[in-house]
Amino acid sequence: MNLSGISRIATQPILPTAAQASGPAAKPGGPVGDFTRAVHDALGAVDHAQQASAISIQDLLAGKSQDILPVVAEVAKADLSFKLLMGVRNKVIEAYKHTMNMQI
């Protein structure tokens, strides 16, 4: 019975080491890069909504705009996107804590 193939498979790491993950051979489109990009895009969208809300409030207070409905809509959109972001953050933290409490 030849077991040389099994020992070769068992010695290969399943997850990349820190040097492999951060080295030049690491693929930028991998799972870590996709997650980072998604988080960055979501934060950018929430930030943009907050800035648009602040600008519309300033325009209303300065008298540049007389209609309050678009301002209320911008503020509601910014508030909803921020609440959604906080909900996602809380779920990620909860999942992280759950993972850290797992016994190996």
mmCIF file of the C-alpha atoms, coordinates in Angstrom:
data_MODEL
# 
_entry.id   MODEL 
# 
loop_
_atom_site.group_PDB 
_atom_site.id 
_atom_site.type_symbol 
_atom_site.label_atom_id 
_atom_site.label_alt_id 
_atom_site.label_comp_id 
_atom_site.label_asym_id 
_atom_site.label_entity_id 
_atom_site.label_seq_id 
_atom_site.pdbx_PDB_ins_code 
_atom_site.Cartn_x 
_atom_site.Cartn_y 
_atom_site.Cartn_z 
_atom_site.occupancy 
_atom_site.B_iso_or_equiv 
_atom_site.pdbx_formal_charge 
_atom_site.auth_seq_id 
_atom_site.auth_comp_id 
_atom_site.auth_asym_id 
_atom_site.auth_atom_id 
_atom_site.pdbx_PDB_model_num 
ATOM 1   C CA . MET A 1 1   ? 0.000   0.000  0.000  1.00 0.00 ? 1   MET A CA 1 
ATOM 2   C CA . ASN A 1 2   ? 1.529   3.323  -1.100 1.00 0.00 ? 2   ASN A CA 1 
ATOM 3   C CA . LEU A 1 3   ? 0.831   6.279  1.243  1.00 0.00 ? 3   LEU A CA 1 
ATOM 4   C CA . SER A 1 4   ? 3.289   8.804  -0.170 1.00 0.00 ? 4   SER A CA 1 
ATOM 5   C CA . GLY A 1 5   ? 0.492   10.826 -1.807 1.00 0.00 ? 5   GLY A CA 1 
ATOM 6   C CA . ILE A 1 6   ? -1.389  11.192 1.471  1.00 0.00 ? 6   ILE A CA 1 
ATOM 7   C CA . SER A 1 7   ? 1.560   12.635 3.364  1.00 0.00 ? 7   SER A CA 1 
ATOM 8   C CA . ARG A 1 8   ? 2.151   15.190 0.611  1.00 0.00 ? 8   ARG A CA 1 
ATOM 9   C CA . ILE A 1 9   ? -1.485  16.349 0.764  1.00 0.00 ? 9   ILE A CA 1 
ATOM 10  C CA . ALA A 1 10  ? -1.552  16.529 4.568  1.00 0.00 ? 10  ALA A CA 1 
ATOM 11  C CA . THR A 1 11  ? 1.498   18.805 4.766  1.00 0.00 ? 11  THR A CA 1 
ATOM 12  C CA . GLN A 1 12  ? 0.095   21.482 2.481  1.00 0.00 ? 12  GLN A CA 1 
ATOM 13  C CA . PRO A 1 13  ? -1.484  24.387 4.421  1.00 0.00 ? 13  PRO A CA 1 
ATOM 14  C CA . ILE A 1 14  ? -5.194  24.895 3.897  1.00 0.00 ? 14  ILE A CA 1 
ATOM 15  C CA . LEU A 1 15  ? -5.108  28.642 4.529  1.00 0.00 ? 15  LEU A CA 1 
ATOM 16  C CA . PRO A 1 16  ? -2.340  30.903 3.254  1.00 0.00 ? 16  PRO A CA 1 
ATOM 17  C CA . THR A 1 17  ? 0.172   32.119 5.786  1.00 0.00 ? 17  THR A CA 1 
ATOM 18  C CA . ALA A 1 18  ? 0.444   35.817 6.580  1.00 0.00 ? 18  ALA A CA 1 
ATOM 19  C CA . ALA A 1 19  ? 3.440   36.160 4.270  1.00 0.00 ? 19  ALA A CA 1 
ATOM 20  C CA . GLN A 1 20  ? 1.564   34.494 1.413  1.00 0.00 ? 20  GLN A CA 1 
ATOM 21  C CA . ALA A 1 21  ? -1.573  36.565 1.943  1.00 0.00 ? 21  ALA A CA 1 
ATOM 22  C CA . SER A 1 22  ? 0.262   39.890 1.958  1.00 0.00 ? 22  SER A CA 1 
ATOM 23  C CA . GLY A 1 23  ? 2.965   39.010 -0.535 1.00 0.00 ? 23  GLY A CA 1 
ATOM 24  C CA . PRO A 1 24  ? 3.142   40.039 -4.177 1.00 0.00 ? 24  PRO A CA 1 
ATOM 25  C CA . ALA A 1 25  ? 1.551   36.754 -5.257 1.00 0.00 ? 25  ALA A CA 1 
ATOM 26  C CA . ALA A 1 26  ? -1.656  37.578 -3.362 1.00 0.00 ? 26  ALA A CA 1 
ATOM 27  C CA . LYS A 1 27  ? -4.544  38.157 -5.733 1.00 0.00 ? 27  LYS A CA 1 
ATOM 28  C CA . PRO A 1 28  ? -6.215  41.579 -5.299 1.00 0.00 ? 28  PRO A CA 1 
ATOM 29  C CA . GLY A 1 29  ? -9.580  40.176 -6.400 1.00 0.00 ? 29  GLY A CA 1 
ATOM 30  C CA . GLY A 1 30  ? -9.628  37.477 -3.735 1.00 0.00 ? 30  GLY A CA 1 
ATOM 31  C CA . PRO A 1 31  ? -12.225 37.165 -0.977 1.00 0.00 ? 31  PRO A CA 1 
ATOM 32  C CA . VAL A 1 32  ? -10.422 39.589 1.326  1.00 0.00 ? 32  VAL A CA 1 
ATOM 33  C CA . GLY A 1 33  ? -10.096 42.194 -1.407 1.00 0.00 ? 33  GLY A CA 1 
ATOM 34  C CA . ASP A 1 34  ? -13.746 41.811 -2.416 1.00 0.00 ? 34  ASP A CA 1 
ATOM 35  C CA . PHE A 1 35  ? -14.936 42.221 1.169  1.00 0.00 ? 35  PHE A CA 1 
ATOM 36  C CA . THR A 1 36  ? -12.679 45.220 1.713  1.00 0.00 ? 36  THR A CA 1 
ATOM 37  C CA . ARG A 1 37  ? -13.904 46.812 -1.492 1.00 0.00 ? 37  ARG A CA 1 
ATOM 38  C CA . ALA A 1 38  ? -17.551 46.180 -0.556 1.00 0.00 ? 38  ALA A CA 1 
ATOM 39  C CA . VAL A 1 39  ? -17.091 47.735 2.890  1.00 0.00 ? 39  VAL A CA 1 
ATOM 40  C CA . HIS A 1 40  ? -15.240 50.699 1.410  1.00 0.00 ? 40  HIS A CA 1 
ATOM 41  C CA . ASP A 1 41  ? -17.977 51.268 -1.191 1.00 0.00 ? 41  ASP A CA 1 
ATOM 42  C CA . ALA A 1 42  ? -20.714 51.031 1.443  1.00 0.00 ? 42  ALA A CA 1 
ATOM 43  C CA . LEU A 1 43  ? -18.938 53.523 3.699  1.00 0.00 ? 43  LEU A CA 1 
ATOM 44  C CA . GLY A 1 44  ? -18.468 55.853 0.746  1.00 0.00 ? 44  GLY A CA 1 
ATOM 45  C CA . ALA A 1 45  ? -22.172 55.673 -0.134 1.00 0.00 ? 45  ALA A CA 1 
ATOM 46  C CA . VAL A 1 46  ? -23.214 56.432 3.443  1.00 0.00 ? 46  VAL A CA 1 
ATOM 47  C CA . ASP A 1 47  ? -20.723 59.291 3.644  1.00 0.00 ? 47  ASP A CA 1 
ATOM 48  C CA . HIS A 1 48  ? -22.013 60.708 0.352  1.00 0.00 ? 48  HIS A CA 1 
ATOM 49  C CA . ALA A 1 49  ? -25.611 60.551 1.629  1.00 0.00 ? 49  ALA A CA 1 
ATOM 50  C CA . GLN A 1 50  ? -24.603 62.324 4.853  1.00 0.00 ? 50  GLN A CA 1 
ATOM 51  C CA . GLN A 1 51  ? -22.777 65.061 2.928  1.00 0.00 ? 51  GLN A CA 1 
ATOM 52  C CA . ALA A 1 52  ? -25.689 65.533 0.517  1.00 0.00 ? 52  ALA A CA 1 
ATOM 53  C CA . SER A 1 53  ? -28.015 65.841 3.487  1.00 0.00 ? 53  SER A CA 1 
ATOM 54  C CA . ALA A 1 54  ? -25.806 68.455 5.132  1.00 0.00 ? 54  ALA A CA 1 
ATOM 55  C CA . ILE A 1 55  ? -25.537 70.454 1.893  1.00 0.00 ? 55  ILE A CA 1 
ATOM 56  C CA . SER A 1 56  ? -29.301 70.439 1.374  1.00 0.00 ? 56  SER A CA 1 
ATOM 57  C CA . ILE A 1 57  ? -29.834 71.616 4.967  1.00 0.00 ? 57  ILE A CA 1 
ATOM 58  C CA . GLN A 1 58  ? -27.296 74.416 4.483  1.00 0.00 ? 58  GLN A CA 1 
ATOM 59  C CA . ASP A 1 59  ? -28.959 75.449 1.218  1.00 0.00 ? 59  ASP A CA 1 
ATOM 60  C CA . LEU A 1 60  ? -32.348 75.584 2.923  1.00 0.00 ? 60  LEU A CA 1 
ATOM 61  C CA . LEU A 1 61  ? -31.002 77.645 5.819  1.00 0.00 ? 61  LEU A CA 1 
ATOM 62  C CA . ALA A 1 62  ? -29.156 80.006 3.466  1.00 0.00 ? 62  ALA A CA 1 
ATOM 63  C CA . GLY A 1 63  ? -32.322 80.601 1.453  1.00 0.00 ? 63  GLY A CA 1 
ATOM 64  C CA . LYS A 1 64  ? -31.039 78.983 -1.740 1.00 0.00 ? 64  LYS A CA 1 
ATOM 65  C CA . SER A 1 65  ? -33.906 76.503 -1.612 1.00 0.00 ? 65  SER A CA 1 
ATOM 66  C CA . GLN A 1 66  ? -37.482 77.239 -0.566 1.00 0.00 ? 66  GLN A CA 1 
ATOM 67  C CA . ASP A 1 67  ? -38.877 73.691 -0.763 1.00 0.00 ? 67  ASP A CA 1 
ATOM 68  C CA . ILE A 1 68  ? -38.450 71.658 2.407  1.00 0.00 ? 68  ILE A CA 1 
ATOM 69  C CA . LEU A 1 69  ? -39.600 68.303 0.988  1.00 0.00 ? 69  LEU A CA 1 
ATOM 70  C CA . PRO A 1 70  ? -36.333 67.480 -0.864 1.00 0.00 ? 70  PRO A CA 1 
ATOM 71  C CA . VAL A 1 71  ? -34.398 68.377 2.272  1.00 0.00 ? 71  VAL A CA 1 
ATOM 72  C CA . VAL A 1 72  ? -36.527 66.056 4.384  1.00 0.00 ? 72  VAL A CA 1 
ATOM 73  C CA . ALA A 1 73  ? -36.078 63.325 1.780  1.00 0.00 ? 73  ALA A CA 1 
ATOM 74  C CA . GLU A 1 74  ? -32.268 63.752 1.801  1.00 0.00 ? 74  GLU A CA 1 
ATOM 75  C CA . VAL A 1 75  ? -32.156 63.669 5.602  1.00 0.00 ? 75  VAL A CA 1 
ATOM 76  C CA . ALA A 1 76  ? -34.377 60.566 5.723  1.00 0.00 ? 76  ALA A CA 1 
ATOM 77  C CA . LYS A 1 77  ? -32.225 58.831 3.090  1.00 0.00 ? 77  LYS A CA 1 
ATOM 78  C CA . ALA A 1 78  ? -29.039 59.636 5.015  1.00 0.00 ? 78  ALA A CA 1 
ATOM 79  C CA . ASP A 1 79  ? -30.596 58.499 8.289  1.00 0.00 ? 79  ASP A CA 1 
ATOM 80  C CA . LEU A 1 80  ? -31.809 55.217 6.807  1.00 0.00 ? 80  LEU A CA 1 
ATOM 81  C CA . SER A 1 81  ? -28.475 54.443 5.150  1.00 0.00 ? 81  SER A CA 1 
ATOM 82  C CA . PHE A 1 82  ? -26.627 55.164 8.407  1.00 0.00 ? 82  PHE A CA 1 
ATOM 83  C CA . LYS A 1 83  ? -28.991 52.931 10.396 1.00 0.00 ? 83  LYS A CA 1 
ATOM 84  C CA . LEU A 1 84  ? -28.524 50.146 7.848  1.00 0.00 ? 84  LEU A CA 1 
ATOM 85  C CA . LEU A 1 85  ? -24.751 50.518 8.074  1.00 0.00 ? 85  LEU A CA 1 
ATOM 86  C CA . MET A 1 86  ? -24.888 50.327 11.865 1.00 0.00 ? 86  MET A CA 1 
ATOM 87  C CA . GLY A 1 87  ? -27.080 47.221 11.662 1.00 0.00 ? 87  GLY A CA 1 
ATOM 88  C CA . VAL A 1 88  ? -24.603 45.502 9.346  1.00 0.00 ? 88  VAL A CA 1 
ATOM 89  C CA . ARG A 1 89  ? -21.727 46.528 11.611 1.00 0.00 ? 89  ARG A CA 1 
ATOM 90  C CA . ASN A 1 90  ? -23.509 45.074 14.639 1.00 0.00 ? 90  ASN A CA 1 
ATOM 91  C CA . LYS A 1 91  ? -24.152 41.794 12.802 1.00 0.00 ? 91  LYS A CA 1 
ATOM 92  C CA . VAL A 1 92  ? -20.487 41.551 11.756 1.00 0.00 ? 92  VAL A CA 1 
ATOM 93  C CA . ILE A 1 93  ? -19.334 42.186 15.321 1.00 0.00 ? 93  ILE A CA 1 
ATOM 94  C CA . GLU A 1 94  ? -21.830 39.621 16.624 1.00 0.00 ? 94  GLU A CA 1 
ATOM 95  C CA . ALA A 1 95  ? -20.584 37.039 14.112 1.00 0.00 ? 95  ALA A CA 1 
ATOM 96  C CA . TYR A 1 96  ? -16.967 37.797 15.059 1.00 0.00 ? 96  TYR A CA 1 
ATOM 97  C CA . LYS A 1 97  ? -17.713 37.341 18.764 1.00 0.00 ? 97  LYS A CA 1 
ATOM 98  C CA . HIS A 1 98  ? -19.583 34.119 18.041 1.00 0.00 ? 98  HIS A CA 1 
ATOM 99  C CA . THR A 1 99  ? -16.631 32.828 16.018 1.00 0.00 ? 99  THR A CA 1 
ATOM 100 C CA . MET A 1 100 ? -14.139 33.762 18.745 1.00 0.00 ? 100 MET A CA 1 
ATOM 101 C CA . ASN A 1 101 ? -16.210 31.896 21.346 1.00 0.00 ? 101 ASN A CA 1 
ATOM 102 C CA . MET A 1 102 ? -16.172 28.658 19.342 1.00 0.00 ? 102 MET A CA 1 
ATOM 103 C CA . GLN A 1 103 ? -14.145 25.857 20.825 1.00 0.00 ? 103 GLN A CA 1 
ATOM 104 C CA . ILE A 1 104 ? -11.725 24.011 18.606 1.00 0.00 ? 104 ILE A CA 1 
# 
